[in-house]
């Protein structure tokens, strides 16, 4: 890259950090975001470590988030079988691809209790 393009990329990166990533309004939420991501990470790591590439286990998992990551791995299994299976890599890839809304929805699914249903 030319020096000019490198300088433009640096300027954009500096802007992003100042105006987006380190914006004061966002900093108040960082602790919550870290807890959400950490919970998602350990939830998925437990499932992926246990089930690995056993897709029938994911399909029969009791909760939807485990089923969905199984679908994700199955669709991308060629990428995850090039090297020895790495559950941590799979989970990081999966979480990195989540939108904010999807991460929040999934966090709610794995942390909030299901409503109690009474049969009459």
N, C-alpha and C positions, 0 to 999 in steps of 0.2 A: 504494500500500500504506500501511497505517497505520504509525505509528511503532512500535507494539508488534510488528507482524509483521516490520518491518525489523530490529528488535532481536533477534527470535527467529532470523531467518535469519543475522544476524551471529554470534550465539552458536553456532549449528549449524556455520557455516563455521569459526569459531575452534576448535571441538571437533574437527572433521574434520582440520584441519591439525595440531593438537597430538597427537591420539590415533591418527591414521591416516597421513596423508601424511608427517609429520615424525617419526613414531615411531622411536625409536632402533634397534629391530630391523630396520626397513625401510631405514634410512639406510645400513646396511652393504651392501645390495644395489644401491644406486642406480647405481653405476658399471657393474655388469653389465646392469642394465635399460637404461641409456642406450646401451650398446654393442649390445644386441640390437635396440632400436628403430632405431638408426642403420643397422645392417646391413639390417634389413627395409626401411627407407625407401629406401636407395640401390639395393637389389636391385629393388624394385618400380618405382622411378622410371626405372631403365634400361629395363625391359620396357615400361612404359606410354608412355614417351617414344618408344620405337622402334615399338610396335604401334598406339598411340593407339586408334582405334575400329575397327581391322581385326580382327574377331573370329576369322576363320579363322587368323590368325597366332597368336593366343592358344591356340586349340584344338590347333594343331600344335606348340606350344612343347615343348621337351624335358623340362621339369619341371612337376610338378603345381602348385606355387604360382603360376607364371605363368598356367597354365590357369585356376586358380580366380579370380584377379583379373580375368581376361578375362570369366569368367561374371558376376562382380559388376558390371563395367562394362556388360555387355550388358543385364543386368536393370534397370540404372538409367540407361540411355543417354538417356532423355528429360531427366533432371536435368542430365546432363553436356553436352547440346547446346543448352541455353538460351543459353549464352554461348560464346565461343571455348573450345575444349578446353584444359583446364589440367591437365597430368599431375600436378603437385605437389598440387593440390587433391584429385584422385582418390586419390592415394596416402595423403595425410593422412586422408581420410575412411575409407579401407579399414583402415588401421592403428588408427585410433581405435575402430573397431567390433570389433576383435579381443578375445577373452577372453585372459587370461594364458596359459592352457593352449594355445590355438590359436597364439598368438604364439611360444611356446616350441617347439611342434611344427614350425611353419613355419621358424623359425630353424634348427632341427636339419636340416630338409630341404635348406635352401639352403647350409649351411656344412659339414656332415659328409659325407665321401665315401661313395659308394654301396659296399656290400660287393662284393668281387671274387668273381665267379662263375667257376668252372672247369668246362669241359665235358669230360666223360670220353670 
